[in-house]
Amino acid sequence: MQATGRFFDGESGQRLDVDLAVDTAADTLKLTHPDLPMGSQYWPLEAIRALADHARTDQLVLTLRADASLDSALIRTARLTLDDPDMISILTRLCPDLRRRDVARGTGRKVAIYAGSAVAAVVLMVFVILPAMANTLATLIPIEREVAYGKTVVRQMERFLGGKVAGGLACTDPAGRAALDKMTDRLTEAGDLQYDLNIAVFDHKMVNAFAAPGGQIVIMRGLIDRADSPDQVAAVLAHEIGHVEARDTTRNALRAAGSAGLLALVLGDFAGGSAVVVVAEYTLNASYTREAEAAADIFALNMLEASGTDAEALATFFDSLEGIQRTMPDLPVYLSSHPETTDRADAARAFAETQGRTSPILNDADWAALRNICKDDDTESDS
């Protein structure tokens, strides 16, 4: 049970070619060399550890377990390298804890502290720093950059809804588009909006409408089909315009996309599609805060008042949500998550009672054209 090995004390850097001998009676490995203190060292077999971070399989690099350490690795700095296959075989058989990984006392507590700190940092970033940055950047980002980003988000949403090409779901019947433009013009003619609105109707059965950054608004065919009057569609459209003007859509997009979305909007680089995908999915299921919803309601009521449109339409739209929920258990999150629709309907009715003379926002012919805005499309309708 004798061989030679290369010994490094871990302090001087000096290499010693030591003689090795295993004493099974004392359960020790004896290292002998004239330059060692007292000429020899004795390594208890139970304290010998093999280092695993070495590529060569024909060697064994050994050290000793330490009683204390400045880090979590309880090993000494001394190293002993063996090339002799017989000695490697013997020590592998005789050292009971050769492959053991010793952990310093308190390491688990340190790991828990580090992990907790990491989680706290993520929570701080997600719920404090990013929202604060979103609120600030939403007011600082150039509108033209926001518009470009919003168009990219709408294209991605169209893919989610089954559109095979960009614009494939957009309804383009000329008479229907003219009616929609007429509705938009009447709603907006009395106000000075900061965005040039880009309003589209998608040929999809979902009872939904949503706004994306930069003045992009999409109304689903299903919502028009469910509406009892053009004034209801106008009320929903006015509500979405309220979210656009308050830049609620941009804030939500920044929060949804996180740091990637922040950089995309700040730098104007929308090639990184992952952030756009996240924002698009989030926008389809948009749920604003109650404060944002209340502000959009007030904006819509004032817009309806300024355009001479009956604000009762917003109340009747809210009333219809309960019936839709009973017949459509899979109602989109956009509608089912609107809080306190009864209270909001009551507020709209109270506002309507203060209005003067109103008139329907579209005549019967224009309303019929809007309801048929998707009739001439060659796209596949999800019906």
Secondary structure, DSSP 8 states (H G I E B T S, - for coil): -EEEEEEE-SSS--EEEEEEEEETTTTEEEEE-TTSGGGEEEEEGGGEEE------SS-EEEEEB-S--SSSB-B-S-EEEE--HHHHHHHHHH-TTTT---B-TTHHHHHHHHHHHHHHHHHHIIIIIHHHHHHHHHHHS-HHHHHHHHHHHHHHHHHHTT-SSTTTTB---HHHHHHHHHHHHHHHTTS--SS--EEEEE-B----EEEETTTEEEEEHHHHHH-SSHHHHHHHHHHHHHHHHTTHHHHHHHHHHHHHHHHHHHHT----HHHHHHHHHHHHT----HHHHHHHHHHHHHHHHHTT--THHHHHHHHHHHHHHHH-TT--HHHHT---HHHHHHHHHHHHTT------SS-HHHHHHHHTTTTT--S--B-
